């Protein structure tokens, strides 16, 4: 374990480290793959979309540092194989980013089928459990490592996403916290990132959304963020780099909102008009007797 205060000053904050990024072929996952590689890490991309993964790896152009394994994160055998592949290919494992997800079941609770319920929780929650189950023994054995789980602001406050998505993301936060206590004895950290409104096909609701459609979504959503814009995948990737690096060596069990202030409240201009005009404060004292 690196002693407190001795964080590396190297530009490559993840130099020599090995990471698994699930859902790594597009959106937040792809942006994180690029950032991790830029910071010196080797990365195994775990995703179902082989075409997008191949395109990403071809664009990065570093086959010795970026690999791909077709992975269904809801299947135990696939997740076990994913962890084994990372260790076999790169010789070790330092970071697991449980990022894969989708919108899950939609509609009123009375219209939600049990099959849709099961699939939603398999992809959004069981996948996190499985990732930690198979990565934790390796990280604990080497007495170091970082597990990062993608939750959501929808797991912090209701009303921002479908029922089951919100419940699953709240459970990811709870799972992050309770797992962090067990892992801490081995100096393995476990934290959750809670993205706000991020400009990705997932937020648009269609995996095949075009960049033009996503750009329109950006413009519609800008006014709802206190910081004046919707999030970009790289905003989440930047937090993932921090949590994967020694810069966060004393942070564990936390849910960190990366949302432009969205979870704090609406932009000032939308609610604070009555407070914009200064009025003197008058204190009315009772008459002297």
C-alpha positions in Angstrom: 0.0 0.0 0.0 1.3 3.5 -0.9 1.7 5.7 2.2 -0.6 8.7 2.5 0.7 11.8 0.9 2.9 10.0 -1.6 0.6 10.2 -4.6 2.6 9.9 -7.8 3.2 13.1 -9.7 3.4 11.2 -13.0 1.2 12.4 -15.8 0.1 8.8 -16.3 -1.9 8.3 -13.1 -2.8 4.7 -14.0 0.5 3.6 -15.4 1.0 -0.2 -15.2 -2.5 -0.9 -13.9 -5.0 -3.2 -15.4 -8.7 -2.5 -15.5 -11.9 -4.2 -16.6 -14.7 -1.8 -17.9 -18.0 -3.4 -18.5 -20.3 -1.8 -21.0 -17.0 -0.4 -22.4 -17.9 -0.3 -26.1 -20.0 2.9 -26.1 -21.1 5.9 -24.1 -19.6 6.3 -20.6 -17.8 3.0 -20.9 -16.0 3.9 -24.1 -15.0 7.4 -22.8 -13.6 5.7 -19.7 -11.6 3.2 -21.8 -10.0 6.1 -23.7 -9.3 8.0 -20.5 -7.8 5.0 -18.7 -5.6 4.2 -21.7 -4.5 7.9 -21.9 -3.5 7.6 -18.2 -1.3 4.5 -18.8 -3.7 1.6 -18.0 -4.3 -1.6 -19.9 -8.0 -2.3 -20.3 -10.2 -5.2 -21.0 -13.5 -4.1 -22.6 -16.4 -6.3 -21.6 -19.5 -5.8 -23.7 -22.1 -7.5 -25.8 -21.6 -5.3 -28.9 -18.7 -6.8 -30.8 -18.9 -4.3 -33.7 -18.7 -1.2 -31.4 -15.9 -2.8 -29.4 -13.9 -3.6 -32.5 -14.4 -0.1 -33.8 -13.2 1.4 -30.5 -10.1 -0.8 -30.3 -9.3 0.0 -33.9 -9.6 3.7 -33.2 -7.4 3.5 -30.1 -4.9 1.4 -32.0 -3.1 -0.2 -29.1 -3.8 -4.0 -29.3 -1.2 -4.8 -26.6 -3.0 -2.6 -24.1 -6.7 -2.9 -25.0 -8.5 -6.2 -25.3 -12.1 -7.3 -25.7 -14.3 -10.1 -24.5 -17.9 -10.5 -25.4 -19.6 -10.5 -22.0 -23.2 -10.8 -20.8 -22.8 -9.3 -17.3 -26.0 -10.9 -16.1 -24.4 -14.4 -16.6 -22.2 -15.7 -13.9 -20.1 -17.8 -16.3 -19.4 -14.7 -18.5 -18.3 -12.6 -15.6 -16.0 -15.3 -14.2 -14.5 -15.6 -17.6 -14.1 -11.9 -17.9 -12.0 -11.6 -14.8 -9.9 -14.6 -15.7 -9.3 -13.1 -19.2 -8.0 -9.9 -17.8 -5.6 -11.6 -15.5 -4.5 -14.1 -18.2 -4.0 -11.4 -20.8 -2.4 -8.6 -18.7 -1.0 -10.5 -15.7 -2.9 -8.8 -13.0 -6.1 -6.8 -12.1 -6.2 -3.5 -10.3 -9.6 -1.9 -11.2 -13.0 -3.1 -11.9 -15.5 -0.6 -13.3 -19.0 -2.2 -13.1 -20.6 0.2 -15.7 -22.8 -1.9 -18.0 -26.5 -1.0 -17.9 -29.7 -0.2 -19.7 -33.0 1.6 -19.0 -34.7 -1.5 -17.8 -38.5 -2.1 -17.5 -40.7 0.9 -18.4 -44.3 1.7 -17.5 -46.6 1.5 -14.5 -45.9 -1.2 -11.9 -49.2 -3.1 -12.7 -48.0 -3.4 -16.3 -44.5 -4.7 -15.5 -43.9 -8.3 -16.1 -41.9 -10.5 -13.8 -39.6 -11.3 -16.7 -38.9 -7.6 -17.2 -38.3 -7.2 -13.5 -35.8 -10.1 -13.5 -33.9 -8.8 -16.5 -33.7 -5.3 -15.1 -32.2 -6.5 -11.8 -30.0 -9.0 -13.5 -28.3 -6.4 -15.7 -28.3 -3.5 -13.3 -27.7 -5.1 -9.9 -26.7 -8.8 -10.2 -24.0 -7.8 -12.6 -22.4 -5.6 -9.9 -22.6 -8.5 -7.3 -21.0 -10.9 -9.8 -18.2 -8.5 -10.8 -17.3 -8.0 -7.1 -17.7 -11.7 -6.3 -15.0 -12.6 -8.9 -12.7 -9.6 -8.8 -12.6 -9.2 -5.0 -10.5 -12.3 -4.2 -7.8 -11.2 -6.7 -7.7 -7.6 -5.4 -7.8 -8.7 -1.8 -5.0 -11.2 -2.4 -2.7 -8.4 -3.6 -3.9 -6.0 -0.9 -4.8 -3.2 -3.3 -7.4 -2.2 -5.9 -10.4 -0.1 -6.7 -13.9 -1.2 -7.6 -16.1 1.4 -9.1 -19.9 0.9 -9.6 -22.1 3.1 -11.9 -25.2 4.0 -9.9 -27.3 7.1 -10.7 -28.8 10.3 -9.3 -32.0 8.2 -9.8 -30.8 6.1 -6.9 -30.5 9.1 -4.7 -33.9 10.7 -5.4 -37.1 9.3 -6.9 -38.9 10.7 -9.9 -36.0 10.9 -12.4 -36.2 7.4 -14.0 -38.4 4.3 -14.3 -39.4 2.5 -11.1 -37.1 -0.4 -11.3 -34.1 1.5 -12.7 -34.3 3.8 -9.7 -34.7 0.9 -7.2 -31.8 -1.0 -8.8 -29.5 2.0 -8.7 -30.4 2.7 -5.1 -29.5 -0.9 -4.4 -26.1 -0.5 -6.2 -25.4 2.3 -3.8 -26.3 0.2 -0.8 -24.2 -2.7 -2.2 -21.2 -0.4 -2.7 -21.4 0.7 0.9 -21.7 -2.7 2.5 -19.1 -4.4 0.3 -16.7 -1.6 1.0 -16.6 -2.6 4.7 -15.5 -6.1 3.9 -12.9 -5.1 1.3 -11.4 -2.3 3.4 -9.4 -4.7 5.5 -7.5 -5.6 2.4 -7.0 -2.0 1.3 -9.5 -2.5 -1.6 -11.7 0.5 -2.2 -15.3 0.3 -3.4 -17.2 3.5 -4.5 -20.2 4.4 -6.7 -20.5 7.2 -9.3 -24.0 8.6 -9.6 -24.2 10.2 -13.0 -26.8 12.9 -13.8 -28.2 13.5 -17.2 -25.4 12.4 -19.6 -25.6 12.8 -23.4 -25.5 9.2 -24.5 -27.9 6.9 -26.5 -29.0 5.4 -23.2 -30.3 8.7 -21.9 -32.0 9.3 -25.3 -33.7 5.9 -24.8 -32.5 4.4 -28.1 -29.1 2.6 -28.4 -29.1 3.5 -32.1 -29.6 7.3 -31.5 -27.6 9.5 -33.9 -25.2 12.2 -32.8 -27.6 14.7 -34.2 -30.4 13.4 -32.0 -28.2 13.4 -29.0 -27.1 17.0 -29.7 -30.8 18.0 -29.8 -31.2 16.3 -26.4 -28.2 18.3 -25.1 -29.9 21.6 -26.1 -33.2 20.6 -24.5 -31.5 19.5 -21.2 -29.1 22.4 -20.7 -31.5 24.6 -18.8 -32.2 22.0 -16.2 -28.6 21.8 -14.8 -27.3 24.4 -12.3 -23.9 24.3 -14.1 -25.7 25.1 -17.4 -25.1 22.0 -19.5 -25.9 18.3 -19.6 -23.1 15.9 -18.8 -20.8 14.3 -21.3 -19.4 10.7 -21.0 -15.9 12.1 -20.3 -17.3 13.9 -17.2 -17.9 10.4 -15.7 -14.7 9.0 -17.1 -12.7 11.7 -15.3 -14.3 10.7 -12.0 -13.5 7.1 -12.7 -9.9 7.9 -13.3 -9.7 9.7 -10.0 -11.3 6.7 -8.1 -9.0 4.3 -9.9 -5.9 6.3 -9.0 -4.0 6.7 -5.8 -5.4 10.2 -5.5 -8.5 8.6 -3.9 -6.6 6.2 -1.8 -8.5 7.2 1.4 -12.0 7.2 -0.1 -14.3 4.2 0.1 -17.9 3.4 0.5 -19.1 6.6 -1.1 -21.7 7.5 -3.6 -20.4 10.5 -5.6 -22.9 12.5 -7.7 -21.4 13.8 -11.0 -24.4 15.7 -12.2 -23.7 19.4 -12.7 -25.5 20.1 -9.5 -28.7 18.5 -10.6 -29.3 16.5 -7.4 -28.8 19.6 -5.3 -31.8 21.5 -6.8 -32.9 23.4 -9.9 -30.9 26.3 -11.4 -31.1 29.4 -9.3 -33.0 31.3 -12.0 -35.8 28.8 -11.9 -36.8 29.1 -8.3 -35.1 32.1 -6.6 -36.8 35.1 -8.2 -38.5 36.2 -4.9 -35.1 36.3 -3.3 -33.4 38.4 -6.0 -34.6 41.8 -4.7 -32.9 43.1 -1.6 -35.3 44.1 1.2 -34.1 45.5 4.5 -34.8 43.2 7.4 -36.9 44.9 10.0 -37.2 43.6 13.5 -40.3 44.7 15.4 -39.5 45.0 19.1 -42.3 45.0 21.7 -42.8 48.4 23.2 -40.8 49.2 26.3 -42.7 49.0 29.5 
